[in-house]
Amino acid sequence: MKALILNSGMGSRMGVLTSEHPKCMTDITSSDTILSRQLKQIAKSGIKEVVMTTGLFDQVLVDYCNSLQLPLHYTFVKNPIYRETNYIYSIYCAKDVLDDDILLMHGDLVFEDSALDMALASKESCMTVSSTLPLPEKDFKAVIEDGHITKVGIEFFDSAMAAQPLYKLNREDWRVWLSEIIAFCESDQRKCYAENAFNRVSDKCRIYPVDVRDILCSEIDNPDDLAVVSARVQALKD
């Protein structure tokens, strides 16, 4: 299994906090950034290979990962047109090194160890959802029909649950999704979410919900999110 971490976004909603480094390098505690926490959790889980997409401040990110001295092997893939595309194209750029089972996460996602453990323990391809959180207005929701996820996006509300971009994907399911990502990008659909491609093939790429309920699993989009998530992470340590 390889971990795929998407870190090619601009992080513009973070303001001055991302003026010198990618959003994933934002401090969430006195001892960890978003990324260092993710990488330590990945290493603890036994995964050895990390594919990381990059964009702005790519060399800063490479140097930072290497400085952590974790037992991980990194493959960095830069999206050369990160300013003009969404992460669907970053995945496309990395397509040649992704023929494996995949643990997929966004680079601004903070989660408890138990959320990761639940995803990795699933025999089926899965995505983390929460049955206890209210449906977010502007963030991902997963439509669940017949026990599996049929659509993921910000626009879905019916038969939906709050969802976060932490996926465990078995190779065969991932191949189906990746093939559709490739088709999207090669037809110049590069500004949408990778989930738009999934929604086209969800009948063949079977992803099941893993309900983490109130366990921390949350993206950091802006300074307000950072304050909330940092407080929750600190509470876990206390």
N, C-alpha and C positions, 0 to 999 in steps of 0.2 A: 504493500500500500504506500502511496505517496500523498503527502499533504500539498494542496494547492491553495496558496494565499494570494488574494488579489489586492495588490498595493500600487496600482497605477493611477488611482484617482487624484484629483487636484487638492481635495480637502479644503476648498475655499470657504466653506461655512464656518471653519474653525478660526478664521481671522488671523491675528498675528501668531497664533500658536503653530501655524504651519508655514511660517515665512522662511524658515531655514531648513526644514526637514519634512518628510512625509507625515501624514496624520498618524500613521501607525506607530511613530516614534514619540507620540505625546505621552507624557508621564501620567499614570493613573494612581500610583502610590509613590512613596519615597524610594522604593527599590525596583519598580517595574514600569516599563512602558506597555502600551497595548500589545506591541509586537513581542517584547521579551517574555511577557506572560504567556502569550500564545505558544511561542516556540518552546518554552519550558514544559508546557502542558503536552505538546506534541512529542517531545523527547521522552517525557515520563510515560507516555502511552506505548512506547516501543517503536514508533515510526522513525525511520532513519532518513528518508528522502523528502526534501521540501522543494517544491517548485514555486517560485515567487515572481509574480509579474511586477514590473516597475514602470515608472514614468518620470515625473519631476523628481529631482534630487536622487537619481538612481544610484550614483556612486556613494552618496552619503548612506543610503540604505544598505548597500553591499558591505561597506566598511563596518557599519554598526552590527550587522548580523555576524560577521566574522569575529568581531570583538567580544561577543558573548561567550565564545568558546564552548558551545554546546555540542553534543555528539550527533550532529546533523550534517548531512551533505546537501548543499544548496545548488539549485540551478536557477539562475536569474534570467528572466526574459523581459526585455524592455519592449513596451508598446511604443513604437516610434511616433505614432500620431495620437498620443494619449489625450491631447487637448481637444481633439475633434471626435473622439469615439468613446463608447462606453466599454465596460469590462468584457462584454461579449467579444470584442476584438482583441483584448488582452489574452483571453483564453485561446482565441484563434492563433495568435502569435506563438503560443506555447504548445500547440497541438501535437507536435512531433515528440514531446517528452511526457505525454500523459496517457500512455497505453498501460494502464494499471487500475487496480481499485483506487479510488480517490477519496480523500477527506478534503472537502472544499469548504473554504470559509472566506469571508470578506476580511480585509485587513483592519477594519475598525470594530470588529466584533469582540466583545468581552463576555466570557462565560465561565461558569463554575466547572470544576473538574467533573462533577457528577453529570452535567449536561453532555460533556464530551464522552464520558464513559457510557452513557445511555445510547448515544448515537453509534459508537463503535461496537457495542454489544449486539446491535441489531443484525440479524442474519440477512435482512432485506435492505435494499437501498432506502435511505430515510432522510428526512429533513426535520429539524426541531420546530415544534409548534407549542403554543400554550393555550390550554382551554380555560385558564383563569384570567388572563389579561383581556381587557376590552379590545375590540378590533381597532387598530390604529387608522387614522384618517389617511395618512400619506405614506405609510410603510407597508411592507410585504404582508399579504394575507395568502393563505393556502386554502384552496377549495378542495374539500374532501368528499368524495363520492365512492360508495361501495368499499370504504375502508382505505382507499389510497388517494394520493394527491393528483388531481387532474389539471389544476391551473395554479400558477403562482404569479402574483402581481399586486400592484397597489390599488387597482381598480375594482377588485372583486370583494363583495361583501356577503352574498348569499352562500350558505353552506360553507362558510369560511372560518378559519381560525387565525389568530395572530401567528406570524411565522418569522423565523430568523434564518439568515443564510449560513447555516451550519449543516452540511450534508455529508453523509457517508454513502458512497456510490459504488456498487459492485461493478466490475469491469464491463460486463455485458450491457447493463443499463447505461453506464457512462458512455460507451461507444455510440449508442443510439443518440443520446443527447449531443455529444460532441460532433457527430456527423451533421446534425441539424444546425449546430452553431457554425460549422464550416460552410454549409449551404447558405445560411443567412449572410455571413460576411462576404462570401464570394458573389453574392447578388447585391452587395453594397448596403446591406442592412446592418450597420455597425454602431448605431447610436442608441439602440434599444437595450433592454436587459437580456442576459443570457437566458433568463426564464421565459422570454417570449419564444425562443426556440424550443425549450422544453414543452411549452403548452401545445405545440404542434404535434409532439410525438409522445405525449403522456400515456397514450394507450399502449405504447411499446416500451417506454422507459418507466417502469413501475417504481415509484417512490412512495414510501409509506410515512405517515406522521409518527414522530416520537414526541409524546407530550411531556414537556419538562415543567409544566405548570408554573409555579412561582420561583423556580430555580433561575438564577441570574443567567440570562443569555440575551444580550442587548448590544445594538450598534451605537456608536458615538458619532453623531452627525454635527454637533455644535457644542459650544461651551456649556450650555445648560445640561445636555446629555452627559458631558464629561463630569460635571459636579455630582450628578445623581449616581452614575455608575461608580465613580471613584469612592463615594461614600459607602456604597454597597460592598465593594471589594474590601475596603478597610474594615467593615463590620465582619466580614468573613474571617479576617485575620485576628480580630479581637477575641 
